[in-house]
Amino acid sequence: MSVSKESPVIEKKLSSDFSIVGIITSTLKKASIIGIVYLAGYMHWSVAWFLGPLVLSVIREQWKKSSDRRRFTAKMTAVASEKEVVLARLNDLPAWVFFPDIERAEWINRILKQLWPSVNVFAKQIVRDSVQPALQQSLEKYKLSGFKFDRIILGTVPFRIGGVKVYDKNIDRNEIIMDLDIFYAGDCDITFSLAGIRGGIRDFQLHGMLRVVMKPLITSPPLVGGLQVFFLNNPDIDFNLVGIADVLDMPGLSDILRRIVVETVANMMVLPNKFPIQLSEEVEAIELKTPEPEGVLRVHVVEAKHLMKKDISMLGKGKSDPYAVVTVGAQTFKTKVIDNTVDPKWDYWCEFNILESNGQQLYIHLWDKDDTGDDESLGRATVEISNIVAKGSENTWVTLEQAKHGMVHLRFVWLTLSKDYNDLKGILAETQMLQVSSLNTALLTVFIDSAKNLPQARMSTKPDPYATLRVGGSTKETDHKMRTIHPVWEQGFTFLVANPENDTFYLNIIDKKTNSEIGQFTFKIKSLANKTNLQIIKEPFSLVKSGPESKIVLSMHLRILKRTSAEEVQSDPQPASFERADSTVSTASTDSRQSFIRQTEEKATSSARNSFQDSVDEAIEDSTISSLNVAPEVGAGDHLVHRTPSMTTSAGEAGLGRIQLTLRYSVQRQRLIVVVHKVANIPLKDPSNIPDPYVKLYLLPERSKDSKRKTQVVKDNCNPVFDETFEYVINQAELGSKQLEVTVGTEKRLFSSNMLGQVIVDLSKLNLAQPYNVWFDLHSEE
């Protein structure tokens, strides 16, 4: 019976394989290929006409396969159960596996699954009301008009919460703060039209750390007055274009649309932008929607060295035309381009408004400028802002990631916000001494509540008003309200102020349709100096170029930028002066500038060194350093007690010298951070042959090329100082199985081993949650 049932299927398959139509089709295909080759030879066409499209086709196919594979993996992770996620790749494990203070969130995911149809409706409204206008405005800059969403369906797969962390320390009693590791890779179906072309978005993915602040807490239901929802850093966003728009979905060509989508999300809910949700009428909008900055981060991008050579010259690789892009959340600054160098000196200053230092990161990405517009990456680096806040200031060389070699020199200063107007004198003196016109001395927060009795710009209908706000060279806009003379905006903004004594706040109300001005308001920022706490709260002000009854209702408060006190600052043991990289500055001004910065840093050095040393001693005493073959100082006993970590007189147990390292693991960034400070007391066997030492690092047991790190070479020195920082991307689960191989070598030995000494650090024996600053004895190669 089984044979008789299968025989029709077999006969059908055989008949299809040997059908006349199939034979003819196959013959025609082969004949066409032979004909094309013959025609090319007959016409003497170049082979490039075939190789070019072939190469482009292969590149596009491989890129599509890689992109589809990545999206499929993400989608499977999003829809899988918790058990399947845990059994997936180690790098894709949810956050609660590695972080002990992050809780599992499966119960939330089950609730989200039930709420997802309602979330769909809410998301559609947000996309049409907020995202679509922002995309329209951004695309118009590229001469692309008529953008409109035709259909928005988020599908049946909700976003997942990989873990929840609730903060219970160092928070206000009137708020609840939690971080959500959010991941969305659903089956969305979004179609749009752009310049008459219809397209679609599929496989939309988003992954980031979402912070939810519940405040204020109230005594009546729902017990929480409102929510503030925002991403600490730019989330990872990816999507696939379909339809006619698919022709844009190649590397480089779709970057415009992708960049606009990322910028739109950042402008809505990436710090310093927040997405507020009011839950109770008892809470006024000003409590939720007014920005509350924590401080200002001043960044000095000094220079870079030993960058990769990207430009091609007649003799091969030439140099590069580097520039740097510095980003914190949705705030971005760009340095100038330095042509034809791998050691650029930018001397560029910028300042970032920081609302949440805990969890935010600063990214610096170096690029090689290309005339074709296809700039090439020279590497990037990441700095945790919370570390800078804890120290007050920092001066460091950071090794670039995703680059064969290269370092960037950065200086940071953390500025707190003061309500004392008398502090203005000190910060003004500092900025004037630095002679940098782009630096600021104060921060102004403005909350635009509403306007009343605006004039009608048109006789037939009411205006569509919006407000523009300007301080110095910074201009911001409110949303526009449709057909009203009593608009309610309830939006907050922050401005950095160069000098409150001279700067002015300008506000203009404009009708959206006619672009005509229907109201104007000017305010001298210095006037806040006489107000209590330097602020005014919901005061009405008369509008100029408007009717006598027209008013604007707003709140403002001013804060003066101030350096942290010496007791709070943990500066470098050897502070460096903030000299200008620009060689055109006069010697007199440079000397005065160096003197000023040196004085301010020296005030913090003594107390900072003591605080730094106490933390080092505590970390060292809590560890089992004796298992690392480290020779302790005299009187140290079983544990290493090193009261002067920057100095040593010993040549080590093997007499080959000692090396000073700082080891730390960043749980949040999942990175092992290694700082190579210096090597001391290298034995000099031949006075005529002084070594040219360098330090080389490997992660064991693999000892792969990807884990190789190498410092610069110091010429003719037995006590070289490097102070170079290296990072390894490694999750916490793998850290316990790794060792760090540190080798000190010299470049001068040509016919013998160039190794001067070595130490292997077993990372499993260290609790790297705290930094270790330790001297290790060098030994011969094991």
N, C-alpha and C positions, 0 to 999 in steps of 0.2 A: 504493500500500500504506500509505503513511504517513497518508493522509487517512482511510482505512477504520479504521486503528487508533485514531486520535484522535477519530473521530466519536462513539463510544459515550460517551466522557468528556464531550464537549461537550454531547451530548443530555442526559446525566444532570445536568450543571450547570444547563442551561437549565430542565429540568423542576423541579429543586429551587427555582430562583429564582422560578418562577411557579406554585408549588404552592398549592393552596387553603388548606392549613394555614398556610403562611407569611403569606398575605394576611390570614387571620382573626386570626392572632397580632398582626400589625402594627396592624390596626384596633383590636383590644382595648387595646393599649398606649396608642395615641393617645386612645381614648375614656376610658380611666382617668385620663390626665393632665388632659383637659378636665373630666372629672367632679370631680376633686379641686379644681381651680381654681374651678369653679362652686359646689361645696359650701362652700369657704372664703369666697366672697363672700356666699353666702346666709346663712351662720352669723355673718358679720361677724367672722371670726377675724383676728387681727393677722398681718401679713406676717412678723413675727419667728418665728412657728412654722415657717416654711419657710426663712427666711434662716439661722436659728441652726443647725439640723442640716446645712444645705448648707455653711456656712462650716466647721463642725467636720469634715465629711466631706472637704472639699477640703484642709484643713490636714493631716489624718491621711494622706490619699492622697499629698500632696507629701512629707511627712516619711518615709513608707514608701518612696517612690521614691528619695529621697536616701539613706536608710539602705541600701536594697538595692544602689544604684549603688556606694556606698562599699565594701560588703562584696564585691561582684562584682569591683571593681578590685583589692582586697586579695587575693582568692582567685586571680585571674589572675596576680598578681605572685608568689604563693606557689608556684604549680604551673609557672610558666614557666621556660624555660631561662635561663641567664645572658645569652645574646645578646638574648633577648626583653626581659629586665629592663632591660638597658642601652638598648635602643631605646624603652623606655617614657618616661613623663614625666620630665623632668629632676629634679624634686623627689623622685622615687621611686628614684633610682639607689642601688645598694648602697654601703655605707660605704667599701669599699676604693677606690672611684673618687675620693673627695675626700681621704681621709686616707692619707698615704704610709706610715704605720706600721701600717696595717691590711691584712692579707693576705686574698686570695681564699680562699673556703672551699668550693669546689665538690666537692672530694674528700670533705669531711666530709658534705656533703649526699647524696652517693652512698652513703656508709656508712649514714647515717641511713635512707635509703630501704630498705636491706636489713634494718636492725634494727627497722624500724617495727612489724612484728607483735609483736615482743617488748616494745617500748616500750608498745604498747597494753595488754598484760597488766600491766606494772609500773604504768602510769598508773591503771588500774582499781583496783589495790590501794591506791595512794596516795589516790585520791579517796574510796574507801569508808572507809579507816581514819582519814584526817586531815581531808579537806575536808567530808565529810558531817556528822560530829559538830560541826564548827565552824559550819556553816550552820544546823544544828538549833538550836544554842544562840543564834545571832544572831537567827533568825526568831522564837524564842519571846519575845524582847523586844517584838515587834510583835503578840503574841497569835496567831502563826501556828505551829501545831504539826503534828507528823506528817510532817515533810519526810523524803523518802527517795528515793534514786536507784533507779530500776527497771532502766534499761539504760544502759550506758556504752560507746559504740563511737566511737573516734576517727577512723574512716574509713581511707581509703587514702592520703591526702595527708599526708606528714610535715611537721613544721616545718622552716623553712629558716634557715640561718646566713648572714647577709648579709656578714659579715666577721669576722676574728679578729685581735685584738691581743694579743701576748704581751709582757709587761713584762720587760725585762732590766736595768733600772737601779733603784736605790733599793729593792731587795727583799732579803729574807733568803735566804741561800744554801741554806736547807733547804725552800724552797717554790717553786712555779711559779704565776704569776698570769696569767690570760688573761681578756679580755673578749670576749663573743660577742654580736653584733648579731642577736638571735633574733626570728623572725617566724613566727607560726602563723595560717593562715587555711584550715583544712581542711574536709572534708566530714563532720564529726562528727555523730553521732546519739545524743543524750542525752535520756532521758525521766525524769520524776520525778513524784512525787505530793506534794501539799501540802494539808493540811486536807481530804482527800478529793477534791481536784481534780487531774486528771492533766494534765500539760503537758510541753513539751519545749524543748530548746535546739538551735538550728541555727546554722550560720555563726558559730561561736565564733572570735574573733580575739584575738590577743595579740601585742604588739610592745614590746620593751624591750631594755635592755642588761644581759645576764646575765654576772655575774662568776663564774669558777670558780677556786678556790684549791686547788692540789694540795699537801698537806702532811700529815705530814712525809715527806721523801724517805728511803727505807730501802734497805738493801743486798741484800735478798732479793726475789724476785718477789712482787707486781707492781711493785716499786720505788717505788710511791707508797702511803703508808699510808692516806690518806683524801682525801675531797673536801669542800669547803665551797662550796655553790651558793647564790647569792642575786642579787636585783636591786638595783642601786644606788639606783634611784628607782622609784616606782610605775609599772608598765608600763601601756600603753594597752590596755584591755580592752573588747570590744564583743561582743554576741551578739544573736540574734534569737529571740524566744519564739514557739512554735507551739502548736497545739492550743487547748484552752480557755483556757490562759494567754495566748493572743494578745490577749485583750481588755485585758490589762494593758500591752500593748506600744504605748503612746502616751507622748509626752513628759510627764514628770512622774509618771505613775502607775506606771511600771516602775522608777523611780529607787531604790526601796527594795531590790528584789532585786539590781539592778546594784551599788548601793553595798555591799551585804552581800558579794557575790562579790569585789569589789575589796578590801574589808577582810580577807576570809578569805585571799586570796592574799598580802596585805601581812603579815598576822600569821604566815604560814608562811615566807616567803622574800624579804621586802623589808627592807633594813637598818633597825634593828639586828637583825632576825631572819635566821637563816641555816638552810639545809637541809643538815645534815651527812650524809655517806655514808662509813661505815667500810669500807675495802678490805682491811685486814690485821689479824689478831689480835695482831700485835706492837705495834700502836698502841692505847693506852688511850683510852677515850672522852673523858676530860677534855681531851686535847690537841685534839680536834676540836670539842667541843661547849661549851667554855667561851668566853664572849664575850671579845674582846680589844679593848677600846675604845682609840681613838687619842687622844681628848681630849673635851672638852665645849665646845660652842658656846653662848655666852650671847648672847641676842638681846634688844634693847630696841626695841619698836615704839613710837616716840615719838608721832607724829602723822601726819596727812595734810592736804593742802590742795588746793583747787580741784577737788574731786571733782564728778562728774556729779550733777545733780538728778534724782532718780527719783520722788519723791513728788509727787502732783498736789494743788494747792491751789485755792481758789476763783478765783484770778487766773491759773491756769495751772500751770506747773512750780513746785513749792516747793523743798524741800531734800531731804535723805536722812537715813536712820538707819543710819549705817555701822558695821560691825564688820569685823575682820580675822581670817583663818584662816591660821596659819603652819604649814607642813608641811616636814619633812625625812624622806624615806623613809616609814616606817610611823608616825612620831611626829607628832602634830598638837596644836596649841594654838589657842585662840580667845579673842579679846579681848572686853571688854564692849561693848554697843551704846551709842553716843552718839546721842541723839535730836535730830532737826531741825537738822542742820548739814552743811555741805560741807567744813568745816575741823576735823575731830575731833582731840581730844588724848586718847590712850589711856594713855600712860605705862605700858605693859604689858611685863613681863619674863617670859622663858621660857628654858629651857635644854634643849639637845638632846645626847643621847649619840651621839657620832660614832665609828663603827667604821672607816670608810674615807672619808677626806676627798677623796681623788683620784677625781673622777667624781661625787660626790654634789652635789646642788643643794638650795637652800632656796627654797621657793615661798611667796609671800604673796599671798593672794586677798582682795580687799575686796568686801564685800557690803552691799546695802541691805536692812535687816530689814523684812519685810512681815508684817502681822498674819495674813494668809491662809496663811503658810508658804511662799509662792512667792517666796523672796528673789531679788533681781536683782543681777547682777554689776556692780561698779563698776570692774573692772580687776584685773590681776594683774601680778606681777613675779617674776623669777627671779634668784637670786644664786648664783654658784659658790663653794662652800665652800673649795675649794683656794686661791682668791685671798685669802680672809680668813686662812687658816692661814699663808700666806706673809707677810702683813702683821702679823699678831698682833692687830690691832684695826682697825676701820673705822667711820667716821661719814659717812653718805651720804644724799642724797635720790635716790630711784629713781623714774623716770617709769613710770607704769602702762601696760602693754600692753592691747590689746583694750578701750580706752577712748578717748573723744574727748579727754579731758584729765584731769589729776590726778597727784599725786606722793605718795609715802609716805616718811617720815623713819625710817631704821633705823640702829641702832648695834649693832656686833658686837664681841665680845671672845672670843679663842680661849684656852682654858685647857688646859694640858697636865697630865699625871698624874705626880705625884711619889711616890716611895717614902719620902721623908723626912717623918716625922710633925711635925717642927719647922716645916714650911712651913704648918701649919694656922693658926698665929698670924697670919700675913700675910693669908691669904684671909678669915679671920674678921673681921679689922679692916676689910677692904674691904667685905664684905657688911653689916656693922653701920653703916658710914658711909653706904652707899647707902640704908639704911632700907627695904629691900624684903624682906618676910618669905618670899617664894617662892624666894629664891636659895639655892644649896647650896654646900658647901665641900669635899665629898669624893664619891668614887664607890666603891660596894661591889659586888663581883662574887661571886656565890654559885653553886656547882655542887652540885646535889643528886644524889648518887650512888645511894644505896639506903637501905632500912630493913630491919631484921631483927627477927623474933619479935614481930610486931604482935599485939595481942589480937584475938579474934574478936568483932565487933560483933553477930553473930547466932549462935545456937546451932547451926543446921543447916549453914550454909555459911561459907566464908572471906570476908573483907571484899573490897570493890573500892576500894582506898585511892588517894587523891590528896592532894597537899600544897599548902597555901596559904602563901605567903611574904609578909611585910609589913614595910616600913620606912617610918615616917612615915605619909603618906597614900597610899602606893603599895602595891597588893596584886597578886600574880601567882600563877598556878596551874600545877602540873605536869599531865601527862596522868594519867588514872586507869588503874590496872592491875586486870585481872579476877581475882577469886577467888585471892588470895595473901596470905600473911602475911610474905613476903619480897620486896616490890616493888623492882624496879630501874628507876629513872627516867632517870638520866644526862642531866639537863637543866641548862642554865646560865641565869642571870638577872643583870641589873644593876640597881642602885638608886642614885639620887642621894640623898646624905645631907646634911641641913641642918647638923648639928653632930655629929661622931663622939663628942664628949665626953658628949653627952646622949642620943643616939638608941640605940634597941634594935632588934635583929632578932628577929622573931617567926615561928615555924613551927608550923603545925597540920596534923595528918594526920587526914583525914576519910573515912569510909566513904560511897561514892557512893550506895548504895541507901537507907541509913537516915539519911544526913546527920548521923550522930553522930560526935563527936570521939573518936578512939582513940589520940591521942598529941599531945604538946605540947613545944616546945623554945623557950627564950628565951636570947638571947646579947647581952651588952653589946658594942657595936661598939668601944668604947674599949679592950677587952681585946686587940685586934689591935696596939695601939701597942707592946706589948712583944715581939711576934713578929718573927722575921727576915723582912725585906722586907714586913712588915705582912701576913703571910698564914699560913694553915694549910692543909694538903693532906691530904685524905681521912682526916679524924679521926672516930672514932665518938663520939657523944655520947648520953647517956642521955635517954630521953623521960619526961616527966611525964604523969600520968594514963594510964599504960600499965603493962605488966608489968616486973618487975625486969630481965629479959633483953632488953627492947626497946631498940633502938639506931637512931640516924639517922647515916648516914655522909655527910659533906659536906666541901667545900673552900670557903674564903673568902679573898679578898684585898682590901685597902683601898688606895685611891690618893687622895692629897690634890690638890685642884685648885690650879693655879699659873699665874699669868700668864707669858707668854714674856718672856725677858730683853729689855732695851732694845736690845741689839745685833741681836736677831732681829726686832724690831717695825718695821714700815714704816707709821707712822701718817700722818695727813693733815698737809700743811704748816702748816695753821692748825687745831690741835686744838680741838674744842669741848667745853665742860664738859657733864657728864651732869645737867643741871638737871631737876627734876621738872616735868612738865606740869601736875600737880595744883596749883591755886592755893591750896588750903587748907593746904599745908605751911607751917610757920612760917619766917620769914625767917632766923632763926638756924640752923635745921637745914639749910635750903637752902644758905646760905652755906658752912657747914662741908662739906657734901657737894660743892659746886662746888670748894672749895679742895682737898679730897682728890683728886678726879679730875684736877684741873688739874695737881697735883704729879706724879701718876703718869704723866700723858701727857707733861708737859714733860721728864721724864727720858728718854723715848724719842725726843723730837722731833729733837734735834741729830743723833744717829747715824742716825735714820730718814731725815731730810732728805738727809744725805750719800749714804746707800744708794740712796734714790729718785732723786737727781740723777744718780748714776753710771749707773743703768740707763737714764735718759732720754737722757743724753749718748751712751751707747753705741748706743741705737736711732737717734738722730738722725744720728750720724756714719756709720752703716752705710747710710743712705738717700740718695736723690737728691732732696733737698728743693729744690734750685735750680730744678728743672723746675716747681715750684708757684708761682713768682713770690713767694717769701718773701724779704724783705729780711734778710740776715744781720746779726749784730751786728758792730761794728768789730773787724777782725782775724780774722774767721771764715774768710776765704779762700773756697774753692769750696763748702765745706759749712757748714751751720749749726751753730755751736758756741755753745750758749746756757747759760751757767753760772748764770743766775738766771731760770729760766723763769716765775716768778710775777711778775716785774717787767719793765717796758720803759719807756723814755723817748722812744722814737721814735714819730712819727705815721705811719710807713709811707712807702713809695715815692710814693704818690699823695697823701699828706697827709690821708687820710681816717680815719686811726686804724688800730689793729691788734686782732685777736681771737685769744684763746688757746683752743686746742682740744686734747683728747686723743682720739686715734683708736686703736681696737684691734678685732681680729676674734677672736671666740671660735670656734675650730674645733669644739669639742665641742658647743656649743649652736647653731652656725651662725648667729651674730648679729654684726652690725656695731654696735659700741658707740661712741657719740660723746658726749663730755663737753664742754659749753660752759662754760668757766670764767669768762671776763671779756672785756670790750672796753675798750681803753685809748686815751686821747688823741683822742676824737672832737672835731673842730674846732668851736669855738663862734663862729659868724658873727654871731649877734645875741645879746648878753648878756641881753636881755629874753625870749628864746625858747630856754630850755634844753631839750634833747630828752628825750623819754620813751622810751628805747631798748628794743628787744627783738630777739631773734635767731630767724630762721626758716630751716628746713632743708628741702631737697628732694633726692631721688635722681634723677639724670639717667641716660639721656636721656628717660625717660617723663614725669617731673615730674607724677606723678599725685597725686590728693588723698590716697591711702593713704600716700604717702611724706612727707606734710607733717608737720613737727614744729615746735613754737613754744614759746619760753620765756615766762616771766612778764615783764610790763612793769615796768621800774624807773623811777620818777618822778624827773624833774629831775636827771639825772646824765650827765656826759660820760665817766665811768669806771665803768660798771655792772659788778657782780659777780653772776653767775647760778649757777654751779656746779650745773647741771642735766644729768642723764644721759638719753640717748635711745638706743633700740635699734631696729635693722632686722633682721627675719628674712630672711636671704638666704643661699643656699648658696655654697660657695667657688668653684664654676665660674662663677657669674654676677658675682662680685665684680670680676673683671678688666675687665668691660665697663661699670662704673658710675662716675659722678662724683658728688661731694657738693657741692651748691650751698648756700652759707652766706650769708645776707643779713641785714644789720643795718638795722633800720628804726626809725622813731619814730612815735608815735601823734598827735603834735601838729599835723602838717602836714595841713590839710584840703583845700587847693586846689592843691597841688603834690605831686610825688613824695615819698613818705614813706621812700624808701630812702636810707640814709646811706652804705652801702658794701657790697661783695660780694666773695667769693672762691669760686672753683671748684676743688675738690680732686680730682685724678685718682687714684682709688683703685688703678688698675692699676700705678701707679709706686711703690706703697708695699708693703713686706712687713709686713703688719699682725699678724703672729704676736707681735710685741712692741709695747707701747704707745708711741705718739708723743705727746709733749706739746710742742706747737709754737705759736709766734706767727706768724700769717698777716697779711700786709698787705691792707688793704681797698682795693678798686678801684671805679671807677664801673661801672655795669651794662654787661655785654657784650652 
